[in-house]
Amino acid sequence: MKVCAGIVLYNPDLERLIKVVDAIVPQVDQLVLVDNASANIGEVQSALSSDRYVWIKNDTNLGIARALNQLMEFADESGYEWILTLDQDGVCGDGYVEGLLAVLSGRQISDIAMIAPLIVDRGEIDAGAFRDVSAGKPFPEIEDVCFCITSGSLTNVKSVLAVGGFNDWFFIDEVDREICLRLLQKEYRLVRVNTVELCHEHGLKTITRRFLWKKVVYHNYTPLRVYYQTRNLVYMLRKYGSAYYPQPYKRWLRLFFAFCVKFVFEPDRIQRLKAFCKGLRDGLAVKM
């Protein structure tokens, strides 16, 4: 089965990106790189000059959702049924793609939209520890899940396009969850292969503080990122309710708590609070 891979780029760390590319190229038939107006794109292209790579360069940053749609459109036009989507820092191990594709052998696959690996956060816990934490509840080799991130997942191109593709309006944040919910609503399956692992590292280090009686773990996101996080979260709560979060009122309370954290702890708090309030306003104002 022919499979292509796609990576969305935005100011990537070149050394890390080369490791990502070198790891995945031997495992797929073609690699597509979508660049969202990276400042270092000239340096990146010079380092990755192979004829095996296809480049899609955007003049401005169109966001992760639009870039993912560009990957889906390319794969569809090029006759690929499945595409592996990766972050610019997610390095796959040997036999990674083969391990995911094994799900398709001898099974009914017409309703499978995404095949995901077991995600391990490199910044918090390693694969062995993750399994130890789950002692007494052994992982099945393959299981249906209600959510998987696009990074490291094999995606069925026709399935995603059939539900309208990724939501460009989201730009960044909640992009993965939103497409998963729409796929589930159309009775597609999301499958995770627990024998295939992908190390995932959060872009920002966590910061731990104590606020009143509670320990708070957070990231100092930029005001622009705070805006999209807040706006898209409000949209998701309004549109999907308990399908998105089992007890929506608790997520609303967490949103208020996040506001308090920004007010108390984060630097440039005025700019972040403005972004938070604007995101809240726009999330409540948008039509469903």
N, C-alpha and C positions, 0 to 999 in steps of 0.2 A: 504494500500500500504506500503510495506517495504522500509524503508529509512535508510541509514547509514550516519554517519557524519565523516569527516576527518579534522584533524588539523595538520598543518606543524609546527614543532618546531625547533627553533634555539636559544639556551640560553634563555629560557623563564623565566619570573618572576614567580616563583612557586606559590606565593599567588594568583596572578591574574589568572594563568592557572587553578588552582583548581576551581575558581569561574566559569570559562568558561566551564569546564568539568561538574561540578555539575549542571549547568543550562541546558546543552544540552542532557545529558545522558537520562533523563526521557522522552525525546521527540523523540528518534530514537531507532532503533533496534540494532545498533552496532556502536561503536566508534573506529576509526582507527587513530593512532598517528604515524606520520612519523617524525623521528628525523634526522636532518641534522648535526650530530656530535656535539651536544651541550656539552659544558664543564661541565654542571651540570646534565647530563643525569642520573647519579646514584641517585641523590637526587630526581629527577623528578619521576623516576620509583618507588622508594620506597614510594613516596606519592600517586602514582596512580597505585596501585597494584591489582585492581579489575580484575576478569576474564572476565568482559564485554569489556575490552579494547584489541585491537589488536595492536601490536607494529611492526613497520618497522624501523629498525635502519640502517642508512647509516654510513659507516666508515669515510667518508669525507663529507663536505658540497657540495651537488650536485646542490644546487640552488632551488628556489621556483618552477620553471617550471617542473623540473624532479620529484620533490616530489609530485606535483599535478598529474603528469602522473602515479606515483606509486599508488596514491589513486584511480584514474580512473581504472587502471588495476585490483586492488584488488576488487573494487565494481563490475566490469564486471565479474570477475571470481567467485565472491560470489553470483551472481544473483540479484544484486541490480540495479534497473533501474535508480534511482535517488540518488545522494549523496549531502549532505550539506557540503560545504567547509568553514572552519573558520580560522581566524587568531588566534594566541595564546593569544590574549587579547580582543577578541570580545565576550561579554557576551550577550546571547539571552534571551529575556523575556519569560514569560509563554505563551504557545500557539503559539510560533513563527513558528515552522515547520508546524503546523496545518493551520496557516494563509496563508503560502505560498502554501501549497498543495491545498487549496481551489480553486486556479486557475484552477486546473485540473478537477474540478467537472462540468460535463455537457458541456464541451467545446471541440472543436477540438484541440487535443494536439499533434498530430504527428509531427508538425513542431516547437514545443517549445523546445529550447535547454537550456535556463537558466531562472530561476525565481528569481528575485532579490527583496530585501526589499528597502525601502526608507532609504538611508544612511544619518545619522546625525552626523556631526563632533562634538564630545564632547568638543574639544578644542576651538571651535569657536562659536557654536550656538546650542541651544537646539531644541527639536522637535517643541515646541510651537512657538518659534520665527521663525523657518523655515517656518511654515505655515503662520505666520503673514506677513512675507516678501512677500509671494506669494498671498497676499490678492487681490481679483479681478480676480485671475486665479485659481479657485479651482482645486485641484487635482482630476482626475478621480480615481476611486478605483483601476483600473488596466489599464496599458498602455504599448504599445510597445516602447522600447528604442533602441538606437544604441550602448549603452555601459553600462556594469555593472561590478563592481568588483567581483572577485571570493569570497571574504570574505563575508560570510553570504548568499550566493546564493545557490539555489538548482540547480544542474547541471544534465542534462540528459546524462548519461554515454555513450550510444550508439552514440548520436549526436556528442559529442566531439571526440570520437575515430574515427568516420566516416570522420572527417576533418583532421585527423592526430595527434590529441592530442595537448597538449601545446608544444610550441617551446622550447626545452631544451637549445638551443643556447643562449636564452635571459638571463638565469640564474635568474635575478631579474630585475624589472622595465619593463614596457610596456607589461608584460606577459598577463595581463587581456585584454588590448585593442587589442592585436594581435589576440588572439583567438576569440574575439567578431567579428572582421572584417572578419575572415575566415568563421565563422558561418553565418554571414549575406550574404557573397558572395555565399554561398550554399543555401540561401533562408530559413535558420532557423530563428526563432523569439527569441528575447530577451524580456522578459516581467518583468515589475516592479509592485509590489503590494504596493501601497502607504499607505495602512492601516497597514502595518507591518514595524516597524522601527528597525534599528540596530544602536546603538551608535558606532561610529568609532573614534578612537583617533590616531592622527598622532604620529609616533614614536619619532620625534624630535620637540621641540618647535620652533615656527617661530621667526625670528629676523627681525625687521623693521629698515631700514635706508633710508636716502635720497641720491639719486645719480643723480646729475645734476638737472633736473626739475621733476624727477619722484620718487615716494615713492617705495622702494624696499622691498619686503617681501621674505625671503629666509631661508634655513636651512643649518647648517654647516655639510653637509654630509662628510663621510670619503672619501679619495681619490679613494678607490676601488668602492664605490657607485657612485661617480662622473663619473668614467670611464663607468660603465654600463649604467647610465642614458644617457650620451652623445652618446655612441655607438648605443644603441637601439633606441634612438630618431631619429638619422640620418637614421638608417635602415628603420624605419617606414615612415619617410618622403619620402625616395627614393622609397620604394616599394608601398605604398598606396596613397601617395600624398593627394589630396583633400578629399579622402574617410576617411583619418585619421584626417586631419585638414583642415577645409573649405578653408582657404587661406594659403597654405603652405609657401609662402614667408614671412608671418608674423611670422610663427613659426621659420623659419631660422633666422629672425631678433632677436627674443627672445633668440635664442641659442647664438647669438653673444653677446647680452646684458648679458646673464648669465656668459659668459666668462669675461666680464668687471667687474661684481659684484665680482667674485672670485678673480680677480686681485686686486681690491680695498679694499674689506672688510674682506674676510675670513682668518682665521689663517692658518699657514702652506701653504701659497698661492702657493709656488713653487711646492709642491707635488700635490696640487689640479689642478694647471694649467697643469702639466705634464699629469695627469690622463685625464683631459679634452681633451688635444691635442691628446693623444693616442686613446681615444674613438672616436674622430672625424675622425682620420685616419682610424681606423678599421671599422667604420661605412660606410665610403666612399669606402673602399677597398673590403668589402665582396660582393660576387656575389649574385644577387637576385635569 
